[in-house]
Structures are given as C-alpha cells and as structure tokens.
Amino acid sequence: MNKQRSVLDRMGRGLLLIMLSVLCSVVIVLIYKPFQLQLVISTAGAPLNDMVVYFARASNRVKPTSFAQAKSAQITSVQMASTSHTLTIRSALPVRFLRLDPSTEPVNFSISEIRFVTGSGPHIVAVEELVALVSSGHQLKIAGRDRSSVTLSATGVDPYFPIPIPESVLTSAYREYCRALILTGLASVLLAVLIPMILSGLFALLKRACLALSRLWLYGLSRSQVHAQRVKVAANCAGAAALGLALLHQASLHDWWSIARLQDAFADDGVGFAVPAEVRNMKTLIQRHSLTDFDLLRDLGDGAPHTEIYQRASEYLYPARINEKARYKFIRSSDAVMLATDLCKEIDREHTISLVVCR
Amino acid sequence: MNILSRWWSAASQSDQALKASIALTAYSVGNLLAWAAGVHLPVMAFILLLGVSLWMTLTKQALHSLAIAACFTVFVALIISHPVADWDARSIWFFHGKRIYLDGSLYAQLTDYGHWSHNDYPTLVPSLAASVAKMLGFWNEIVPRTSVVIAMAPGFFLAAWAFRYFGLYATWLAGVIMFSQGQLLNGYMDVMVAIYFSLGLLIAAKINQCSGDCQPSMAHLLGIAVCTVHLCFLKNEGLVLALLIGMAALPSFWPKPKLAWPWLASLLLFALLWKLPVKLAGLETDLTANDGMLARGMDRIFDEKTWNLLGDFFFRYADPHYLVFAALLVFSVLGATNRRVLLMPMAALLAYMGILLVVFLTTFHDLWWHLHTTVERLILVFNIGTLTIALWITQWWIEKNVAVPATK
C-alpha cells in the first residue's frame, strides 16, 4: 500500500514538474520572444511619416490576405528621410509574412534596399522582386526605377505592400528559433525544480509574517491576560454595534421611508411611480375596456421587447397580454392623429395614451 | 419514516438554530411542491414556524435570536415602504410570481410568454411571492417582495448555528448587510445566492475538518442540503454553485459516498421539480444557447481590451471592505494550523472565478454591457464568501485557544 502510494506520489511530483516546466516555457517564450528577424530598409525622397511593418504569425499552410491589427503586431513607427533603418522583429511564434505600410498620406519616395540580416549572412530583395511586390500592393504606383532603386508614389492614405520572407531567411531564422526553444526548455526545467524550493522558502517566511500579523488581529487575545468573559462581552457589544450601524445604513438607503407609506403597502395596486406613467395610463384603459390582449405601437415598444415601456407593460398589465395581432392597440395621443385612417380609430384616451382599435 | 426521525433527532441534538433552518427550508420547498400541484402553503404557516424558530433559538442563543428578529423587522418595514422598482426584480422574479399567483401554477411561465423574462429561471422566491399575494387576497406591487425575507430566513438561522459566538454572528450579519447595500432587499436573488454559497462552503469545511478523526454529523449534511436546495431553486447559476459545494466537500464525500446523499437528494429534487419541466417545455437557458463560444473565447483571450475591461470592472466594484476581509482571510488561511480543511472550499471559490472568466470570455453579449450589468452582483459571492470563511476561522481559533463559552 505504502509502495503504491509512493509510486503515485512520484508520478504526481513528476506530473507537477512537467506542468511547471511547460508553464515556465510558455512564460519565457511569451516574454523573451525567441523568433528574431532583422530587416534593413533604405529609402530616399520625402520623409515617410508613421511607417509601420506588420508581421503575421501565419502557419505554412495559411497565407494571410489581411493584416488586421488584431491579428498581427506593429513593429515600429519611424520618421524616415533619406536613410536606412534597421528593424528587429521579435515574436513568440515564427513569423512568415511581413507587410510594409510606408505612410499614412500620399507621398513620393524611393526604396533602394530591403535586406534581411540572418546568422548565415544577408539576403537582399532584388529590385525586380521589389517591383513585383509593390505591384501587388495597395494604393502604390511605381513612378520609376533604375538598377539600384524603385521610386514609388503613394496614391492614398493607406498604402502598403506584402513582403514574403524568403525561404533561406526563414530556414536560418527557424534554426535560431529552435536553438532558443531548446535553451528555453532546459531553463524551464531548471526553473521548475528551483521554483518550488524558492517558494517553500518564501512560504515559510510568509507564514511567519502572517502568523505575526494574524496574532495582532485575533491571536493577541490569548497572549494578553484579559479575562475571557470580558472579551466575550466586548466582542458581543462590538458585534451588536456593527449590526446596528449596518441596519441604520441600510435604512438610510431607503430615504423615502415614512410611517405614512406603510399604510399604502396594502393598497390594491401600490405601484406608485415604479412603472412609467404611460404604462399606468394603459392599465386604466385596460380596466375601463376589460381588454385581455393589446399591442404597442411606435415608440411605446413596437417590436422592441428590451425597452422599458414594453417590459413594464408586459408584466404590470398582466394578465392582459401583448399580442401583435390584437385589435386594440396603444399609441401616444400625439401620434394617434397621424394614425387615424380607415384602418384604425381612436376609441379612448387617458392622459397621453390613446387606445385605438384596428381592423 | 425511521430515517426521517433519525435525521430530525440528529438535527435536534445539534442545535435549535439548525433545526429552525431546516424547518423553514421545508416550508419553502413544500410551498414549491404545493404550487406545482396548483395549491399553496399559507404564509401564516411560515409566520408560525418563524415565531417557533425564534422562540426555540431564544432558549439557547438569545442574542442570535434577537438579532434575527431585529433584522427581519427592519427588512420587512423597509420592504413594505416601496413597490418593486428594480429592472430584473420586476421583469423576472416578481413577474414570474405574479404569473404563478394569477395562473395558479408553478409552471405558469413555461408558456414562454415574455421570452425576454428568462422563463427558465427557477421559482423559489416567485412561488413565495405568490403565496404572500394569496395571503393578501390580491396581487400588489409592494407586499409580495417580503418573500425575499422568507427565502433569507433559513440562511440567517443556519449562520446562527455556524457562528456560535454572538460577536461573530453579528459581525457576519453586519458584513452581509453592508456588502449588499441596495441589493439586499430590492428583489434580486444575488445576495441570497452569495449567502447560501458561503454557508455551504463553510459547512463543507466543517465536514472536511471532521472527516479525519470523527464522523460528520447528519446535522452538517442537512446544513449542506439547506444550502444546495436554496441555491438550485434561487437562480440558474445556483446550480453551478451547488455543484461547487459538492466539490468543496469532496474530500469527505469521496471516501464515504453515503455522506453525499442529502446533497444529491437536493439536486435530484431540483432536476425533477424544475429542470425536467423546463426541458419538456423546450426552454433553453441563455448560456447553453451560446453558439460559437470557442471562437469568441479565443478572440477575446488574445484581445488586450478584454483583460483591461475585466480588470477595470472587478477592481472598480471590489468593495474596500472586501479587500480588508480578503487580506484577513489570507492571513488566517496561511496562519491556520490546519489548512487542509480550507483547501477545497477555497478551491471551489477559485473555480467559481474560473467559471465566471469563461462565461465572460464567451458571452454573446457585448462584454462591456455584460460586465456592467453583472459584476456588481457577482462580486457579492466573493465579498460574502471571504467574510464568512474569515469569521469561521476566527471562531475556530477561539474555540481552540480561548474557550469562551458560547452566548446564551
């Protein structure tokens, strides 16, 4: 039995270690973002405001058609003139697609180089390739090109073009990523072993502190030589005072309270102002005409069951029921005039509410 | 019959307050059963039971009894000063009560008239409201709300049984009243749900405390049943909480399944008396009608706004008192010599947090709207839950170390 228990105990500990390791790995990966990619973009011409590179964490099988902000992440936003900029993309998961949004306004500029920097050397996107990419972009026109650069013209406020990451760059980046993951895993196992040890030490310290604090609160009673009976009386008095104050506070929330109101409690209806005046007027009309069903027109809640008048009419006027096919309908008196046709006719009125009967 | 008398004598031996709680719960359940058959239990029977309960409790716990009487007097006086005004109280609970009263059946709402009124919601308080209206002889917009006090009464007696020291009991009552603010008497179910869940966790802790060296008494198990039956019949989410109470008592229920019978019986009663007719009527709860939960949940998990909203709402409504009690609770649990007993009740409380998180992540409503309309009420479970457990730990410690005689 004991042996079985110890096996179970070991399995439990092993499982806990694995879970902790996985948890640590996930946390480290999310914080450290081991997938790294360096991108150098050289531009010339007008300064580019709010240039942004988005990346998509798409899998090999899914090619993103949209780089919605929620599904990709913004790398940076830079003011650019004639210069080259190095951007480092960091992600928890491998990145497969990039999108360059050069500007948020129509502007002319040229790109002389887009270069990926990897551990196995740089990869430059050729001018021909760049022309093809820009052509598949949005709100961008090629204004000119030479051997080393492409001049672009942004025609709208949301110009962009996709930059697929070349396979050679991805292979190199994946290699680095896998290496980082292995290191992360090892670090996680180490952490998973260390964390319980650290926690148990901290817990012992915390327990001491808590014991000291809780003694201030309740354990202190026994440490002092106060007579138990006195403590009891004091605690009872304090409790009674707290209860009294709480009841007073609760009463203060009902600031409309008065003895006179209690006489109304057993009145026939007693609704007071708890439902809107329109609905109270409807009740008067329902009682006057002994209606069993009715409908609400226009802003009284026609087809709008979540409005106040509709819901109050449903419950307060019950057992009279709302029925779309009912002949008797309620409408505001101001609207009844407009409704007066051969089909519907006003038969009664109570303040602002009219009862109409329709064929 | 023999079993019943054994249960009753077990309760009698333990405490008058528990006996009162069981008797008052029996009235509420009896009233549900009666309405299911198209009749009702007269409210005078409840008033009589309450009088006897107060008198019996007076002989053993005079101050407790007086405190309950004072609370109920104030509550009733406040309730009958104003008609039902809050949205859900009118649109759901007292609308259902009115329909039970006028149509003469517990299942009046299952025709699904007014589908927005959550016609699948259980009807403990509505059926009590209908009985109050029967006593009046007509439906009125004010007096049926006293049904809230009727539904609250077993909880107050149960707490009197759980907190033997008046100082602690009065503090508990004061805490519940202060935390609940305007929601205590407005006709919503949330305060009662929080009260019965907290007391259920407390009794689960008591059972766990006892399961090692001694046999938990039938009184404890009946206490669990009182909480479970109220939770189930108060509100849909009460079923989840009733299951969590079972989870909290699992260390005791697992090795001795017989102990779980009263708890299971309460769930079975709920299933047969309410869930089955709802199912047969073809009504669906809004949560099970939640299509596309997974996709919505995944979208929200990765959306920063979700977490900002959740944090914003829960911190905004977390009462400063709650934070004080939460701190006291942490000190108490960590400082307690026997943390094992509290482990499962605390796990149940945390599990409820997890369930709420899933509900919010997957809700088909606009998240802001859903949080805006519910967080203030949901936080009550944590406020009152931590208050109850913290006070119980205090009592536990006093019993062990100071040995002050309980109040007579």
Boltz contact constraints between the chains, C-beta under 6 A:
constraints:
  - contact:
      token1: [A, 207]
      token2: [B, 334]
      max_distance: 6.0
  - contact:
      token1: [A, 210]
      token2: [B, 331]
      max_distance: 6.0
  - contact:
      token1: [A, 210]
      token2: [B, 334]
      max_distance: 6.0
  - contact:
      token1: [A, 210]
      token2: [B, 335]
      max_distance: 6.0
  - contact:
      token1: [A, 211]
      token2: [B, 335]
      max_distance: 6.0
  - contact:
      token1: [A, 213]
      token2: [B, 331]
      max_distance: 6.0
  - contact:
      token1: [A, 214]
      token2: [B, 331]
      max_distance: 6.0
  - contact:
      token1: [A, 214]
      token2: [B, 335]
      max_distance: 6.0
  - contact:
      token1: [A, 218]
      token2: [B, 394]
      max_distance: 6.0
  - contact:
      token1: [A, 218]
      token2: [B, 397]
      max_distance: 6.0
  - contact:
      token1: [A, 222]
      token2: [B, 401]
      max_distance: 6.0
  - contact:
      token1: [A, 222]
      token2: [B, 402]
      max_distance: 6.0
  - contact:
      token1: [A, 228]
      token2: [B, 402]
      max_distance: 6.0
  - contact:
      token1: [A, 228]
      token2: [B, 404]
      max_distance: 6.0
  - contact:
      token1: [A, 232]
      token2: [B, 404]
      max_distance: 6.0
  - contact:
      token1: [A, 235]
      token2: [B, 167]
      max_distance: 6.0
  - contact:
      token1: [A, 236]
      token2: [B, 166]
      max_distance: 6.0
  - contact:
      token1: [A, 236]
      token2: [B, 167]
      max_distance: 6.0
  - contact:
      token1: [A, 239]
      token2: [B, 166]
      max_distance: 6.0
  - contact:
      token1: [A, 239]
      token2: [B, 167]
      max_distance: 6.0
  - contact:
      token1: [A, 239]
      token2: [B, 170]
      max_distance: 6.0
  - contact:
      token1: [A, 239]
      token2: [B, 171]
      max_distance: 6.0
  - contact:
      token1: [A, 240]
      token2: [B, 170]
      max_distance: 6.0
  - contact:
      token1: [A, 242]
      token2: [B, 171]
      max_distance: 6.0
  - contact:
      token1: [A, 242]
      token2: [B, 174]
      max_distance: 6.0
  - contact:
      token1: [A, 243]
      token2: [B, 170]
      max_distance: 6.0
  - contact:
      token1: [A, 243]
      token2: [B, 173]
      max_distance: 6.0
  - contact:
      token1: [A, 243]
      token2: [B, 174]
      max_distance: 6.0
  - contact:
      token1: [A, 246]
      token2: [B, 174]
      max_distance: 6.0
  - contact:
      token1: [A, 246]
      token2: [B, 177]
      max_distance: 6.0
  - contact:
      token1: [A, 246]
      token2: [B, 178]
      max_distance: 6.0
  - contact:
      token1: [A, 247]
      token2: [B, 74]
      max_distance: 6.0
  - contact:
      token1: [A, 250]
      token2: [B, 177]
      max_distance: 6.0
  - contact:
      token1: [A, 253]
      token2: [B, 182]
      max_distance: 6.0
  - contact:
      token1: [A, 254]
      token2: [B, 78]
      max_distance: 6.0
  - contact:
      token1: [A, 257]
      token2: [B, 81]
      max_distance: 6.0
  - contact:
      token1: [A, 261]
      token2: [B, 81]
      max_distance: 6.0
  - contact:
      token1: [A, 262]
      token2: [B, 80]
      max_distance: 6.0
  - contact:
      token1: [A, 265]
      token2: [B, 80]
      max_distance: 6.0
  - contact:
      token1: [A, 265]
      token2: [B, 142]
      max_distance: 6.0
  - contact:
      token1: [A, 265]
      token2: [B, 143]
      max_distance: 6.0
  - contact:
      token1: [A, 270]
      token2: [B, 83]
      max_distance: 6.0
  - contact:
      token1: [A, 270]
      token2: [B, 140]
      max_distance: 6.0
  - contact:
      token1: [A, 270]
      token2: [B, 141]
      max_distance: 6.0
  - contact:
      token1: [A, 270]
      token2: [B, 142]
      max_distance: 6.0
  - contact:
      token1: [A, 271]
      token2: [B, 83]
      max_distance: 6.0
  - contact:
      token1: [A, 271]
      token2: [B, 141]
      max_distance: 6.0
  - contact:
      token1: [A, 272]
      token2: [B, 83]
      max_distance: 6.0
  - contact:
      token1: [A, 274]
      token2: [B, 83]
      max_distance: 6.0
  - contact:
      token1: [A, 274]
      token2: [B, 85]
      max_distance: 6.0
  - contact:
      token1: [A, 305]
      token2: [B, 116]
      max_distance: 6.0
  - contact:
      token1: [A, 311]
      token2: [B, 91]
      max_distance: 6.0
  - contact:
      token1: [A, 314]
      token2: [B, 114]
      max_distance: 6.0
  - contact:
      token1: [A, 315]
      token2: [B, 90]
      max_distance: 6.0
  - contact:
      token1: [A, 315]
      token2: [B, 95]
      max_distance: 6.0
  - contact:
      token1: [A, 318]
      token2: [B, 98]
      max_distance: 6.0
  - contact:
      token1: [A, 319]
      token2: [B, 102]
      max_distance: 6.0
